């Protein structure tokens, strides 16, 4: 909704656009525990692609070899995972988040099953990605080097939420 202008422009240029709401990550469904399970976002996107490719109305209209991804902020982080980056030390990442954000209590993190986070989220159907001010704190440099598809970045050098040096620059370098 905030980026409907982007979807509108893509549709005007012939793209089929699907937007995914991630349970626990929207204003209507926000749940801090669900939002910590950021790795579920990649599965949501892959599920949406599965459904769209089976949708009778869209049969023959989607070229499965021309699927792209656009993501902003945590959506950009999701795109990195779908492109082949793999989450690093998940326990340390969650602990860091609990220190940085007082609403995240250590006991919340203790009950999170992180097995899924350690699996690859790569979806080989995605052939290119455009990431807008992506978060990258969950990926190591080595993990970012696994990305083999074209990735375009749109960044703000003076971004105060996701500082360029801590996020985009790491992606650019690797």
N, C-alpha and C positions, 0 to 999 in steps of 0.2 A: 504494500500500500504506500509506504513512504517512497518507494522507488518505482511506482507505477509508471512514471514518465519514461523510465528505461524500458520496461516491458512494452509500453506503447510504441516506442521508437523501433524496437526489435520486430514487433509484429508488422509495423508499417513497411519494414524492409524484408518481409517474407518469412520471418522466423516463427516457429511455433514456440510459445513460451509457457512454461509451467512454473508456478511459484509454490514453494513448500513452506508451510508453517510447521515449526518443530514444537511438539507438545512440551509444555513447561517453559518455553522460551518466548512466548508472546504475551502481550499485556493481558489478554483474556485468560490465559492458562498458566501464567508464571508460577513456577515452583522452583525454588532455589536448588533443591536436590536434583530435580530433573535437568535443570540448566547446567549443572556440573558435569553431567554425562554427555559432554560435547561430542563424543565419538558416535553417538546415536544419530547425529545429524547426517553423516555420510550414508548410513543405512536408509534413512528417510528418503534421501535423494535417489538412491539406487532403486528403492521400492517404487518411487514415483515413475522412474524411467520404465521399470518392468510393466507397470499398469498402463502407461501411455502407449507402449509398443503393442499391447494386447487390446487396446481400445478399438472396437470395430469402426467407430466413426473416423478414426485416424489411420486405419489400415491403408497403406500405400502413400500416405501423406508425410510420414516421418522417415527420413533417411537415417537408418541406424548407424551409418558410418559418418554421420555429420552432426553428432550430438556435442554440444558445448555446454559450458557451465559459467555462470556469472555469480559472484558472491561478494558481499560487502562485510567487512569486519570479521565476526565469527563465521560468516558465510564464506569469506575468503579463506579462513583457516580450514573450513570444511572442504573447499575446493582443492587445497593443497593435499589433503588426505585422499580425496577422490583421484587426484592426479598421480599418487604414488608415494607421497611422504608418509612416514609412519611415526606414530606417537612414541616419544621416548619414555623417560622415567615417570610414568603416570602417578605413582604414589608421591613422588617429590613435587610434581606439578600441583596436585591437589592440596598438599600440605602448604605450598607457597600461596595458593589462592586463599586458604583459610587464614593465613597470617595477614595477607593484603586486604581481605574483605571481612570485617568483623561479623557480618551476618552469617558467614559460613563457619559453623562450629566444628571443631575437630571430631566430635562424636558423629556428626553427619557423614563425614568422609569415611569413617571406620566401617560404615554399612554399605559402601558402594562396591559392587562387584566390578573389578577392573579388567577381568579376562577379555571382554570384548574390545576394550580400548587397545589392547596389545596386538590385536589382529589387524591385518591389512584392510584398509577401507577402499583401496583402489578399485575403480570401476573402469575397465578397459573400453567401455562404450563411449566414454567421454574423451573426445579427441583434441580439445583445446579448452582453455579457461581464461577468463578475464576476472581478475581479483582486484577489488576496490578497497584500499586501505586494509589489507588483510592482517589479521592477528597471526603470529607465527610462533608464539612462545612454547608450543608443545612439540615442536620439531627441531631436531638437531641439524647441524650443517650436513652431516653424512646422509641423513634421511631426505633432506631437500635435494640432494644430488641424484636420488632415485627417480625424480620426475623426468619423464622423457617426452611429454607432450608440450606443445607451445603454450606458454603462460604469459599473458599480458598483464601488466600492473598499472593501476591508476593509484597514485599515492599523493599525499599532502606532506611536503617536507617539514611543515611545522605542526603536524598532527600532535595534539596534546594527549589524546586518548591512547593511540597506538603509535608512539614515537617512531619516526622513520628509522633511526639508527638501531632500534631494538627489534623492528619487525621487517619492514620492506627491504632494508639494506641487506639483511641476512638472506632473504630470498634472492635478491639480485646477485649477490656474490656466489650463490650456489645453485 
